[in-house]
Amino acid sequence: MSQLRNQFRASEGRYTYLSERLNGLISFNPSRFTYLTLAQLHDGEEAGRYLIYNVQDMLHICQYGTTDKVPVRSMSFSQPANNTLPVIPTCHAFQSSADGYDLLIGLSTGDVIVASLRGQLQGSAANTKPITFLHYNADGAVDGRSCTSVCWIPKSEGSLFAAAHSSGSLYFYNKGASIAAESRFSMKVGPGKGPTFTVSVPGGGINAIAAAPDGSKVATVSRDGVMRVYETSTSRLVTGFKSYYGGALCIAWSADGRYIAVGGEDDLVTVFGLAERGVVAWCQGHTSWVSHVAFDSWVWQQEDEAEPTGRQIVRTTSGMSASGVDVIYRLGSVGQDCQLMLWDITLTSDGLLASLPTGRDAAELIAAAVPRAEMIFTPPTVQARIHHEPLSDLLFTPEALFTADQGGQVKCWQRPPLMATPAVSLSDGPEADPCAQQQQR
């Protein structure tokens, strides 16, 4: 077994191990995944950045940069009178909202909670129950199967969100029409109290969902290995593709909304182009299932106009480029092989996205699987074994990279200073909100 790496070098410099969570680690559980969510509160005594992660039946809230310390708050969703199976937080996401209900949590029972992060922080550290929250699909009133993925819909000011279930159903909710004066509000079946609309996604169950940066589309990946893209406003299927083998497990959008990365049981990271309506890159390197993929919205490269043969590395929150310019998108992935991989994928921007087809049969909208023998593979620029247990998540922030595994361990990696960008530190000081780049889990 290879030794764990405590540093690795990418094109922009060296990433260095900074800290890790050592308390509360658990034995490997193939059905329990630790996921990471970045949150930021902008005012009041609770102002600052927080890292939220789940382990077993607990959801932990840490101050940013202190994941090696005891969490400042923890949440449990099990009921004392319920002596059956524990209620597990399976997925979570954060989006700033004027009403304060900003922390979206999916549970193993199918229930969906929208909690107030500020309200939880204002409560006693000894209290592990949700304090101020909205409760959707209570007691499985709409869908009793486990919630597998949740996401906020961008550009909705924190009012719209989606929840996917292992049943294969995707539900869209309008939180804005549901706020009541009470601190606890249960959403059950009835006029105006259920999802605004439902999409039945074929494929034996949804594994993950992700919303496009402009909020116009939601992409899903399912057990049948198909990635599907639906319009948010109409629930119409617009495009997708099928992997050549196994189920698709994870998904992420590029910050400009042009590309979707998918990882799964074929051990590959596949990049799909909406304008191209097909796969534009196959990334090979993992030796087991890919657990999570993410675009790094703060590192990308494009041709230097002054020196066309040169490259410049910049930090950005959009990843956009001028028309006709080659852009190298930074993509990260982690897998069951305990490895982190970074990929630099060169793609050419041609300006506006092409219009997606309408009125076609669903089978025609899904690009067929490509035989492995016909794929042209992109190798990783970084390949490092960084955890002892299979990895479950990674999270890019402006100054760090966080990774998590299925034993509940969370590690923090310090970024190198980037060209043309002042170095920044792991502090809670004010800065541009990075949570806009990370709204689903």
MILUM-895707 format. One record per residue (C-alpha): residue number from 1; x, y, z. Coordinates in Angstrom, 3 decimals. Example, Ala and Ser with C-alpha at 12.3 -4.5 7.8 and 13.67 -1.06 7.14 Angstrom:
// MILUM-895707
(kevo 1,(12.300,-4.500,7.800))
(kevo 2,(13.670,-1.060,7.140))
***
This chain:
// MILUM-895707
(kevo 1,(0.000,0.000,0.000))
(kevo 2,(1.445,3.362,-1.038))
(kevo 3,(2.259,5.985,1.568))
(kevo 4,(-0.118,8.894,2.059))
(kevo 5,(0.929,12.168,0.477))
(kevo 6,(1.137,15.323,2.597))
(kevo 7,(1.724,17.593,-0.375))
(kevo 8,(1.356,17.549,-4.133))
(kevo 9,(2.238,19.901,-6.973))
(kevo 10,(-0.135,21.262,-9.605))
(kevo 11,(0.634,23.668,-12.439))
(kevo 12,(0.047,26.689,-10.173))
(kevo 13,(2.269,25.469,-7.345))
(kevo 14,(2.373,23.172,-4.324))
(kevo 15,(-0.637,22.156,-2.226))
(kevo 16,(0.310,21.397,1.382))
(kevo 17,(-1.461,19.383,4.073))
(kevo 18,(-2.647,21.808,6.762))
(kevo 19,(-4.930,19.983,9.211))
(kevo 20,(-7.286,17.064,9.663))
(kevo 21,(-10.180,15.940,11.823))
(kevo 22,(-8.982,13.277,14.276))
(kevo 23,(-11.800,13.034,16.834))
(kevo 24,(-14.988,11.096,16.202))
(kevo 25,(-13.684,8.961,13.335))
(kevo 26,(-15.683,5.840,12.489))
(kevo 27,(-15.065,2.512,10.812))
(kevo 28,(-15.535,2.427,7.068))
(kevo 29,(-19.178,2.039,6.073))
(kevo 30,(-19.811,1.490,2.341))
(kevo 31,(-23.305,2.996,2.595))
(kevo 32,(-22.415,6.130,4.605))
(kevo 33,(-20.768,9.079,2.907))
(kevo 34,(-19.357,12.220,4.513))
(kevo 35,(-20.131,15.313,2.431))
(kevo 36,(-18.903,18.900,2.745))
(kevo 37,(-20.800,22.196,2.451))
(kevo 38,(-19.368,25.711,2.626))
(kevo 39,(-21.556,28.358,4.303))
(kevo 40,(-21.149,32.075,4.953))
(kevo 41,(-23.088,34.511,7.152))
(kevo 42,(-22.474,38.165,6.350))
(kevo 43,(-23.507,40.099,9.454))
(kevo 44,(-24.232,39.843,13.148))
(kevo 45,(-22.250,38.069,15.839))
(kevo 46,(-22.322,34.864,13.788))
(kevo 47,(-20.768,36.493,10.694))
(kevo 48,(-18.070,34.352,9.124))
(kevo 49,(-17.519,31.218,7.107))
(kevo 50,(-18.385,27.703,8.213))
(kevo 51,(-17.710,24.195,6.979))
(kevo 52,(-20.584,21.756,7.443))
(kevo 53,(-20.155,17.992,7.214))
(kevo 54,(-22.107,14.866,8.164))
(kevo 55,(-20.816,11.769,9.981))
(kevo 56,(-23.171,8.897,10.796))
(kevo 57,(-26.375,10.399,12.272))
(kevo 58,(-24.865,13.823,13.051))
(kevo 59,(-24.454,17.025,11.052))
(kevo 60,(-21.510,19.088,12.318))
(kevo 61,(-20.874,22.836,11.926))
(kevo 62,(-17.272,24.047,12.176))
(kevo 63,(-15.771,27.474,11.862))
(kevo 64,(-13.905,27.701,8.580))
(kevo 65,(-10.296,26.591,8.836))
(kevo 66,(-10.852,24.766,12.146))
(kevo 67,(-12.121,21.380,10.995))
(kevo 68,(-9.495,19.785,13.254))
(kevo 69,(-11.259,21.305,16.291))
(kevo 70,(-14.475,20.259,18.044))
(kevo 71,(-17.489,21.479,16.012))
(kevo 72,(-19.155,24.631,17.339))
(kevo 73,(-22.572,23.022,16.828))
(kevo 74,(-23.897,19.565,15.955))
(kevo 75,(-27.362,18.479,14.837))
(kevo 76,(-29.206,15.169,15.238))
(kevo 77,(-32.482,14.310,13.528))
(kevo 78,(-33.423,11.093,15.327))
(kevo 79,(-36.434,11.121,17.617))
(kevo 80,(-35.892,9.823,21.183))
(kevo 81,(-39.105,7.798,21.037))
(kevo 82,(-38.061,6.150,17.785))
(kevo 83,(-36.115,3.020,18.653))
(kevo 84,(-35.806,1.806,15.084))
(kevo 85,(-33.114,2.801,12.625))
(kevo 86,(-31.368,6.156,13.189))
(kevo 87,(-32.234,9.093,10.955))
(kevo 88,(-29.172,9.865,8.823))
(kevo 89,(-28.435,13.220,7.139))
(kevo 90,(-27.598,12.067,3.627))
(kevo 91,(-27.000,15.360,1.784))
(kevo 92,(-26.910,19.098,2.430))
(kevo 93,(-26.441,22.475,0.735))
(kevo 94,(-26.303,26.149,1.724))
(kevo 95,(-27.605,29.293,0.059))
(kevo 96,(-27.888,32.722,1.660))
(kevo 97,(-31.516,33.778,2.019))
(kevo 98,(-33.194,36.915,3.309))
(kevo 99,(-35.619,34.876,5.439))
(kevo 100,(-32.750,33.106,7.203))
(kevo 101,(-33.754,29.577,6.160))
(kevo 102,(-30.566,28.737,4.311))
(kevo 103,(-29.310,25.260,5.251))
(kevo 104,(-30.941,22.526,3.148))
(kevo 105,(-30.702,18.963,4.522))
(kevo 106,(-31.951,15.664,3.084))
(kevo 107,(-32.559,12.698,5.391))
(kevo 108,(-32.539,8.912,5.037))
(kevo 109,(-36.263,8.874,5.849))
(kevo 110,(-37.043,11.038,2.825))
(kevo 111,(-37.745,14.108,4.970))
(kevo 112,(-36.223,17.407,3.819))
(kevo 113,(-35.282,20.084,6.350))
(kevo 114,(-34.540,23.745,5.628))
(kevo 115,(-32.866,25.058,8.779))
(kevo 116,(-31.550,28.436,9.840))
(kevo 117,(-27.780,28.271,10.262))
(kevo 118,(-27.815,31.476,12.296))
(kevo 119,(-30.602,30.148,14.498))
(kevo 120,(-28.633,26.977,15.164))
(kevo 121,(-25.514,28.955,16.068))
(kevo 122,(-27.486,31.181,18.422))
(kevo 123,(-28.784,28.182,20.354))
(kevo 124,(-26.982,26.304,23.095))
(kevo 125,(-24.041,24.152,22.078))
(kevo 126,(-25.545,21.371,24.196))
(kevo 127,(-28.687,21.299,22.057))
(kevo 128,(-28.346,18.949,19.078))
(kevo 129,(-31.892,19.272,17.770))
(kevo 130,(-32.800,21.603,14.889))
(kevo 131,(-33.946,24.903,16.396))
(kevo 132,(-35.431,26.998,13.610))
(kevo 133,(-36.449,25.064,10.515))
(kevo 134,(-39.016,24.247,7.846))
(kevo 135,(-40.003,20.605,7.391))
(kevo 136,(-40.902,19.209,3.970))
(kevo 137,(-42.094,15.699,3.078))
(kevo 138,(-42.617,15.113,6.805))
(kevo 139,(-42.948,11.429,7.663))
(kevo 140,(-42.606,10.584,3.971))
(kevo 141,(-45.933,12.189,3.084))
(kevo 142,(-44.830,12.749,-0.510))
(kevo 143,(-42.024,10.178,-0.866))
(kevo 144,(-40.903,7.717,1.788))
(kevo 145,(-37.667,6.700,0.053))
(kevo 146,(-34.304,8.118,1.114))
(kevo 147,(-33.367,11.629,-0.052))
(kevo 148,(-30.149,11.145,-2.033))
(kevo 149,(-29.316,14.686,-3.146))
(kevo 150,(-30.486,18.277,-2.674))
(kevo 151,(-29.637,21.538,-4.384))
(kevo 152,(-30.660,25.184,-4.287))
(kevo 153,(-31.756,26.716,-7.586))
(kevo 154,(-29.448,29.682,-8.348))
(kevo 155,(-30.941,33.088,-9.148))
(kevo 156,(-34.022,32.316,-7.017))
(kevo 157,(-32.818,34.329,-3.983))
(kevo 158,(-32.897,31.223,-1.849))
(kevo 159,(-36.568,30.412,-2.457))
(kevo 160,(-36.409,27.434,-4.834))
(kevo 161,(-34.756,24.097,-4.217))
(kevo 162,(-34.847,20.541,-5.507))
(kevo 163,(-34.680,17.189,-3.725))
(kevo 164,(-33.986,13.819,-5.345))
(kevo 165,(-34.933,10.436,-3.900))
(kevo 166,(-33.848,6.846,-4.387))
(kevo 167,(-37.349,6.218,-5.772))
(kevo 168,(-36.305,8.054,-8.939))
(kevo 169,(-38.466,11.109,-8.232))
(kevo 170,(-37.134,14.656,-8.397))
(kevo 171,(-39.186,17.253,-6.504))
(kevo 172,(-39.030,21.034,-6.892))
(kevo 173,(-40.161,23.174,-3.953))
(kevo 174,(-40.922,26.879,-3.598))
(kevo 175,(-39.893,27.773,-0.079))
(kevo 176,(-40.871,31.426,-0.416))
(kevo 177,(-44.599,30.645,-0.333))
(kevo 178,(-44.303,28.504,2.778))
(kevo 179,(-42.798,30.698,5.493))
(kevo 180,(-44.901,30.908,8.637))
(kevo 181,(-44.475,32.899,11.815))
(kevo 182,(-43.736,29.768,13.841))
(kevo 183,(-40.151,28.594,14.174))
(kevo 184,(-41.239,25.078,13.194))
(kevo 185,(-43.415,24.582,10.160))
(kevo 186,(-44.342,21.187,8.761))
(kevo 187,(-44.963,20.844,5.026))
(kevo 188,(-47.412,18.019,4.336))
(kevo 189,(-49.704,17.193,1.462))
(kevo 190,(-52.298,19.867,0.754))
(kevo 191,(-52.908,23.019,-1.321))
(kevo 192,(-49.646,24.916,-1.617))
(kevo 193,(-47.900,22.607,0.854))
(kevo 194,(-46.202,20.082,-1.414))
(kevo 195,(-43.663,20.246,-4.232))
(kevo 196,(-44.519,22.670,-7.023))
(kevo 197,(-43.887,19.904,-9.549))
(kevo 198,(-42.337,16.448,-9.804))
(kevo 199,(-40.101,14.826,-12.407))
(kevo 200,(-40.055,11.035,-12.636))
(kevo 201,(-36.501,10.211,-13.694))
(kevo 202,(-36.062,6.723,-15.176))
(kevo 203,(-33.080,4.599,-14.338))
(kevo 204,(-33.766,2.837,-11.036))
(kevo 205,(-33.075,5.744,-8.678))
(kevo 206,(-31.300,9.114,-8.663))
(kevo 207,(-27.803,9.222,-7.180))
(kevo 208,(-27.086,12.961,-7.426))
(kevo 209,(-28.382,16.230,-8.850))
(kevo 210,(-26.817,19.610,-9.625))
(kevo 211,(-28.298,22.928,-10.775))
(kevo 212,(-26.840,25.006,-13.584))
(kevo 213,(-25.225,28.288,-12.448))
(kevo 214,(-28.018,30.342,-14.056))
(kevo 215,(-30.723,28.183,-12.483))
(kevo 216,(-32.309,27.295,-15.827))
(kevo 217,(-31.525,23.577,-15.718))
(kevo 218,(-31.009,20.717,-13.292))
(kevo 219,(-28.879,17.702,-14.190))
(kevo 220,(-29.332,14.245,-12.685))
(kevo 221,(-27.301,11.023,-12.634))
(kevo 222,(-28.920,7.659,-12.038))
(kevo 223,(-28.195,4.013,-11.406))
(kevo 224,(-28.659,3.222,-15.101))
(kevo 225,(-25.540,5.276,-15.913))
(kevo 226,(-27.430,8.076,-17.680))
(kevo 227,(-26.920,11.781,-17.090))
(kevo 228,(-30.066,13.781,-17.894))
(kevo 229,(-30.594,17.542,-18.076))
(kevo 230,(-34.039,19.007,-17.373))
(kevo 231,(-35.346,22.550,-17.736))
(kevo 232,(-36.172,23.963,-14.321))
(kevo 233,(-39.240,25.893,-15.473))
(kevo 234,(-40.898,23.148,-17.532))
(kevo 235,(-39.267,19.889,-16.313))
(kevo 236,(-38.629,19.092,-19.981))
(kevo 237,(-35.754,16.715,-20.774))
(kevo 238,(-33.329,18.552,-23.046))
(kevo 239,(-30.176,16.439,-23.357))
(kevo 240,(-27.939,13.864,-21.720))
(kevo 241,(-25.623,10.914,-22.293))
(kevo 242,(-25.116,7.319,-21.176))
(kevo 243,(-21.917,5.996,-19.627))
(kevo 244,(-20.417,2.931,-21.238))
(kevo 245,(-20.571,0.890,-18.019))
(kevo 246,(-22.303,0.905,-14.627))
(kevo 247,(-24.124,3.588,-12.707))
(kevo 248,(-23.361,7.311,-12.639))
(kevo 249,(-22.673,8.483,-9.085))
(kevo 250,(-21.755,12.185,-9.027))
(kevo 251,(-22.136,15.327,-11.098))
(kevo 252,(-20.940,18.953,-11.286))
(kevo 253,(-21.435,21.977,-13.569))
(kevo 254,(-18.659,24.244,-14.763))
(kevo 255,(-19.044,27.805,-13.493))
(kevo 256,(-19.961,29.096,-16.959))
(kevo 257,(-22.668,26.463,-17.399))
(kevo 258,(-21.109,25.049,-20.559))
(kevo 259,(-19.934,21.679,-19.291))
(kevo 260,(-21.066,18.926,-16.917))
(kevo 261,(-18.640,16.500,-15.286))
(kevo 262,(-19.860,13.033,-14.281))
(kevo 263,(-18.124,10.275,-12.318))
(kevo 264,(-19.278,6.751,-11.647))
(kevo 265,(-18.778,3.023,-11.616))
(kevo 266,(-16.803,3.028,-14.868))
(kevo 267,(-13.861,4.596,-12.926))
(kevo 268,(-13.888,7.555,-15.332))
(kevo 269,(-14.588,11.273,-15.112))
(kevo 270,(-16.580,12.187,-18.212))
(kevo 271,(-17.119,15.778,-19.368))
(kevo 272,(-20.245,16.530,-21.409))
(kevo 273,(-20.627,19.704,-23.475))
(kevo 274,(-24.069,21.270,-23.817))
(kevo 275,(-23.163,23.136,-27.011))
(kevo 276,(-21.501,20.030,-28.430))
(kevo 277,(-24.390,17.828,-27.247))
(kevo 278,(-21.918,15.089,-26.508))
(kevo 279,(-18.901,14.004,-24.480))
(kevo 280,(-15.853,16.249,-24.948))
(kevo 281,(-13.393,14.492,-22.615))
(kevo 282,(-12.846,11.164,-20.878))
(kevo 283,(-10.518,11.382,-17.878))
(kevo 284,(-8.812,8.142,-16.887))
(kevo 285,(-6.769,7.531,-13.742))
(kevo 286,(-8.956,6.196,-10.939))
(kevo 287,(-8.791,2.471,-10.251))
(kevo 288,(-12.190,2.294,-8.561))
(kevo 289,(-15.530,4.117,-8.547))
(kevo 290,(-15.443,7.901,-8.689))
(kevo 291,(-17.257,9.286,-5.634))
(kevo 292,(-17.297,13.013,-6.308))
(kevo 293,(-16.322,15.539,-8.982))
(kevo 294,(-16.020,19.334,-8.816))
(kevo 295,(-14.840,22.139,-11.073))
(kevo 296,(-12.330,24.477,-9.445))
(kevo 297,(-13.900,27.875,-10.100))
(kevo 298,(-10.896,29.724,-8.682))
(kevo 299,(-8.230,28.219,-10.942))
(kevo 300,(-8.420,28.175,-14.699))
(kevo 301,(-6.105,28.988,-17.579))
(kevo 302,(-6.517,30.704,-20.893))
(kevo 303,(-4.309,31.758,-23.756))
(kevo 304,(-2.386,34.967,-22.998))
(kevo 305,(-3.393,37.506,-25.643))
(kevo 306,(0.019,39.135,-25.553))
(kevo 307,(1.835,35.804,-25.826))
(kevo 308,(-0.415,33.248,-27.520))
(kevo 309,(1.917,30.386,-26.668))
(kevo 310,(1.923,31.249,-22.977))
(kevo 311,(-0.529,30.492,-20.236))
(kevo 312,(-1.708,32.634,-17.402))
(kevo 313,(-3.332,31.370,-14.236))
(kevo 314,(-5.943,33.550,-12.596))
(kevo 315,(-8.569,33.345,-9.894))
(kevo 316,(-12.121,33.870,-10.971))
(kevo 317,(-15.655,33.192,-9.850))
(kevo 318,(-17.022,32.615,-13.333))
(kevo 319,(-14.557,30.596,-15.396))
(kevo 320,(-15.712,32.546,-18.465))
(kevo 321,(-13.495,33.348,-21.411))
(kevo 322,(-13.665,35.439,-24.522))
(kevo 323,(-15.146,33.947,-27.676))
(kevo 324,(-12.830,31.639,-29.586))
(kevo 325,(-10.241,31.388,-26.798))
(kevo 326,(-8.867,28.101,-25.517))
(kevo 327,(-9.682,27.612,-21.845))
(kevo 328,(-8.182,25.002,-19.555))
(kevo 329,(-10.822,24.006,-17.021))
(kevo 330,(-9.568,22.675,-13.701))
(kevo 331,(-11.503,19.639,-12.523))
(kevo 332,(-11.044,17.617,-9.348))
(kevo 333,(-12.220,14.127,-8.453))
(kevo 334,(-11.969,11.677,-5.560))
(kevo 335,(-12.718,7.980,-5.527))
(kevo 336,(-13.052,4.695,-3.728))
(kevo 337,(-9.352,4.142,-4.478))
(kevo 338,(-8.522,6.767,-1.791))
(kevo 339,(-7.022,9.039,-4.443))
(kevo 340,(-7.435,12.695,-5.342))
(kevo 341,(-6.958,13.654,-8.970))
(kevo 342,(-6.792,17.026,-10.668))
(kevo 343,(-7.410,17.385,-14.378))
(kevo 344,(-6.634,20.306,-16.708))
(kevo 345,(-8.924,19.998,-19.720))
(kevo 346,(-8.455,22.259,-22.737))
(kevo 347,(-11.700,23.330,-24.414))
(kevo 348,(-12.438,26.101,-26.895))
(kevo 349,(-15.079,28.687,-26.144))
(kevo 350,(-17.096,29.713,-29.205))
(kevo 351,(-19.190,32.326,-27.494))
(kevo 352,(-22.866,31.573,-26.889))
(kevo 353,(-24.299,28.156,-26.170))
(kevo 354,(-26.216,26.576,-29.008))
(kevo 355,(-29.958,26.208,-28.535))
(kevo 356,(-30.918,22.815,-27.163))
(kevo 357,(-33.296,20.707,-29.275))
(kevo 358,(-37.021,20.641,-28.577))
(kevo 359,(-39.845,18.262,-29.379))
(kevo 360,(-37.654,15.188,-29.898))
(kevo 361,(-38.067,11.698,-28.511))
(kevo 362,(-36.305,11.152,-25.187))
(kevo 363,(-34.148,8.379,-26.669))
(kevo 364,(-32.857,10.776,-29.327))
(kevo 365,(-31.913,13.394,-26.735))
(kevo 366,(-29.580,11.018,-24.845))
(kevo 367,(-26.188,10.535,-26.498))
(kevo 368,(-25.354,6.852,-26.820))
(kevo 369,(-22.531,5.238,-24.876))
(kevo 370,(-19.151,5.217,-26.594))
(kevo 371,(-17.188,1.933,-26.500))
(kevo 372,(-14.097,2.207,-24.315))
(kevo 373,(-11.875,1.245,-27.250))
(kevo 374,(-12.974,4.404,-29.088))
(kevo 375,(-12.331,6.812,-26.198))
(kevo 376,(-9.382,9.202,-26.179))
(kevo 377,(-8.296,9.550,-22.560))
(kevo 378,(-7.005,12.606,-20.718))
(kevo 379,(-4.509,11.752,-17.947))
(kevo 380,(-4.581,13.563,-14.580))
(kevo 381,(-2.093,16.335,-13.867))
(kevo 382,(-2.164,15.385,-10.173))
(kevo 383,(-2.673,11.880,-8.805))
(kevo 384,(-2.222,11.457,-5.050))
(kevo 385,(-3.311,8.971,-2.400))
(kevo 386,(-4.261,11.254,0.493))
(kevo 387,(-6.612,9.242,2.783))
(kevo 388,(-6.594,5.736,4.240))
(kevo 389,(-10.337,5.255,3.665))
(kevo 390,(-12.280,5.592,0.396))
(kevo 391,(-12.910,9.256,-0.370))
(kevo 392,(-16.431,10.659,-0.550))
(kevo 393,(-16.118,14.399,-1.261))
(kevo 394,(-13.885,17.325,-2.142))
(kevo 395,(-14.544,21.040,-1.878))
(kevo 396,(-12.617,23.895,-3.494))
(kevo 397,(-12.482,27.298,-1.791))
(kevo 398,(-10.454,30.384,-2.777))
(kevo 399,(-7.550,29.486,-0.498))
(kevo 400,(-7.902,25.780,0.265))
(kevo 401,(-9.012,22.343,-0.803))
(kevo 402,(-10.997,20.150,1.625))
(kevo 403,(-11.363,16.387,1.292))
(kevo 404,(-13.530,13.891,3.211))
(kevo 405,(-13.651,10.102,3.426))
(kevo 406,(-16.113,7.415,4.481))
(kevo 407,(-14.495,7.147,7.901))
(kevo 408,(-15.565,10.693,8.725))
(kevo 409,(-12.113,12.212,8.339))
(kevo 410,(-11.890,15.736,6.888))
(kevo 411,(-8.572,17.154,5.693))
(kevo 412,(-7.623,20.701,4.724))
(kevo 413,(-5.003,21.442,2.058))
(kevo 414,(-3.493,24.917,1.716))
(kevo 415,(-3.440,26.266,-1.829))
(kevo 416,(-0.273,27.787,-3.296))
(kevo 417,(-0.283,31.543,-3.964))
(kevo 418,(-1.573,32.019,-7.506))
(kevo 419,(-0.093,34.171,-10.241))
(kevo 420,(-1.644,37.642,-10.580))
(kevo 421,(-3.508,37.115,-7.295))
(kevo 422,(-2.471,38.185,-3.789))
(kevo 423,(-2.016,35.311,-1.369))
(kevo 424,(-4.902,34.782,1.028))
(kevo 425,(-5.143,32.937,4.314))
(kevo 426,(-7.523,30.570,6.051))
(kevo 427,(-9.276,33.284,8.012))
(kevo 428,(-12.849,34.417,8.460))
(kevo 429,(-12.223,37.872,7.052))
(kevo 430,(-14.679,39.438,4.594))
(kevo 431,(-14.351,38.497,0.949))
(kevo 432,(-16.464,37.612,-2.075))
(kevo 433,(-19.007,34.971,-1.205))
(kevo 434,(-17.589,31.601,-2.320))
(kevo 435,(-20.825,29.795,-1.454))
(kevo 436,(-22.327,30.909,-4.757))
(kevo 437,(-20.034,28.371,-6.396))
(kevo 438,(-21.136,25.481,-4.161))
(kevo 439,(-24.888,25.188,-3.805))
(kevo 440,(-25.577,21.476,-4.016))
(kevo 441,(-24.605,18.260,-2.357))
***
